[in-house]
Amino acid sequence: MRLLLIRHGQTPANVDGVLDAEVPGPGLTELGQQQADALPTALADHGIERLFVSSMVRTQVTAAPLAAALGTEPVVLPGLREIEAGDLQGRRDRTSVQLYISTVHGWSAGDRSSRMPGAESGEEFFARYDDAVRQILDTGVEVAAAFSHGAAIRTWASAAAQNTPDEFGTKRHLENTGIVEVEGSFEDGWRLVDWEGEPVGGQDLIDRTAQDPTGDAF
């Protein structure tokens, strides 16, 4: 299977640099909606058969224009949600952001037993994200798109892909509506095909003033 992991469009929290992983979370900014509206044209030739979204509003709103163009209803998979912030939820101070990032970085480096303060461990994150991807695989489609989140996509994809170091995602940015493409399966292994870190609609859809801690390189 070929799986396109698409980051949601811009949210107010992305603009302000706030750690916001609480379900259901906010919707999109005006720019975020523009990013979402650009997806049907940008992905028209990708052969996408099914769409999947997390339990967070921002992925569902981002997927809506593409779903309408394809004439399909996205399937909600809670396991695709962002890495939980726990005690750091709603914070934007440097210490909190660095603690969130260092915890996720540790998971990528192999310390999956460590826990986000007041939230999930790396083992728990990978288990629920793997389960979501298995559900996508079980549909039998050849090409699927899953709308997910910055830290979650970067962490899962670089660890799952056998042709990249596990910490690869910590060194690459992923702007809103950036896409990470992988192919394979859990049985045969995953391979990173493409890492498009910028919005697929083009340079005009990038907000270079946004703080966005989960989209920047760690």
N, C-alpha and C positions, 0 to 999 in steps of 0.2 A: 504494500500500500504506500501511496505517496500522501504525506500529511503536511498541510500548510498550517503552521501555527501563527495566527495573526494577532498582533497586539491590538487592543481596543483603541478607539480614538481618544483625543485629549480630554481630560477632566479638570475641574477646578483644582483638585488636589495636586495634579501634575504641574499645573502652573505655579502653585504656591510652595511646592516642595514638601507637601504633607504626606506622612505615611498613612495611607488609607486602604486597609484591606478588609474592612468590615462589610459583611453582606447585609443589604443589597448594594450599598454604596451609591455614589452620585451618578448623574448622567453625564452628558458631554458638554463641552464649551462650544461656542459657535465654530471655532476652528475644528474641533473634534467632529462635529457634524459634517463639515466640509470634507474632512479626511474619510469619513464613512461613505459619503456620497461619491467619492472618487473610486471606490473599490470595484463596482460592477464593470466599469470600462477597463480598469487596470488588470482585472483577473478574468476577462471574458474568454481568453484562449487557454485557460488552465485546465479545463475539463473537470471542474469540481462537481461532484455528484451529490454530496450531503454536507450540511453545515451543522456545527455543534458550538454551543456557547456555555459559558460558566453561569453560575447562579447570581452573578453580579450584573446590575443594570447596564453598566457601561459596555459590556460585551454584547448584550442583546440589542442595544440601540445601534451599535456599530455594525452588527451583522444584518440589520433590517434592510438596507438598500440592496445588498447582494442577494439576500433571500428573496426579495421581491423580483429582482431581475431573473433569478433562476427558477422562480415559481416553486419554492420549497420552504418548509417550516423548520427552523433550527431546533435541534434537540438540546435540552438543558442537561449538562453534566456538571454537578456541583464540584467534582474533583478538579476541574479546570480553573478553579478560582485562584486568586493571588495568594502568595505565601503570607500566612497570617502575621499580623504585627503584634498581637497580644497586648502586653503592657505598654508598648510603644505606639499603639493606635492613636492617630490624630496629632502626633508630635511632628515637629519640623526642625527642632534644634539639632545642632551638629552632632552632639553626643549620641542622641537617640538614633539619628540616621546612620551614623557610623556603626553603632551596635547592631542594627538591623542588617546592614551590609556585611559586617564581619561575620555574623552568624551564618548568613547565606553562603558567604565565601568559604567558610569552614565546611559546610556540607559539600560544596563542589570539590574541596580538597580531600574529601573522604571521611570527615568527622560527622557522620550522619546521626550519631547518637545525641549530639548537642541540641539544645532546645531554644527556640526563640522565647525570650522572657514572657511567661504567661501564655504561651501558645504551643504550636506543634513542634515536634522534633524533625530533623531531616528525614529520618526513617518514615515518619508518618506522612510527611509531604510527598516523598517519592511513591509511597504505597498508594495514596489516593490519586495521584496524577497518573501513575501506571494503570490503575483501575479504569480511569476515564479513557485512556488511550486504548485499552483492551476492549472497552465497549464500542469504541469507534471501529476497531478492527473486526469485531464480531458482526458488523453490518455487512461485511463482504464487499464494500465499495473499493474501487481502485484509487480514487482521488477524493480526499476529504479536506475540509477546512475547519479548523477549530479556533474560535475566538477566545483568547486567554489574556494573560497579563505579563508585564515586563519581567519581573524577577522570576516568576514561575516558568515562563518559556525559556529564558536564558539558562536557568539552572537545570531544568529537565532535559532540554535538547542537547546541551553540551555533554551531559553525563551519559545520556542514552546513546549518542552517536559514537560508534567505534572508531571513526576516522578523525576524531578530535580529542585533545586532552580534556579531562573532566572539568577543568577550570577555564576552558575556552570562552564560555559565555560571560565570565567575569571581566574579560578584557575587551568585549565588544559591546557597543551601544545598541539599543533597540528603541527607536523613536515610536511614537504612537502610529499605529497601522503599519509598522515595519513587519516583515514576514521572515520566519525561519522555516525552511523546508527540509523535511527528512523523509527517507523512504526505507522500507523494510518491515520488520516485525520483531516481536520479542524472541521468537524461536530462531530466526535467521540473523538477527542483529539489525541495528539501525545505522544509517549512514547520513551524514549531513550533506545535503545537495546544494543549498544556497542559504546565505544569511544576508538578507536585505534590511539593513539597519535603519534606513530612512523611509518615510511614508511613501507608499507605492504610487501615490498621485503626483509626486514631484516636489521640487525644492520649495515651491510656494506654500506647501503645507507643513513646513517645519517652523516651529517656534523656538528660536535659539535663545530666547530670554527665559524660558521655563526652567524651573529648578529640577523637577522630575528625578528624584533619587533612584527609582526602580528602573529607569531607562538608560541611565548613564553607565559607562564602564565603572566597575567597582574599584 
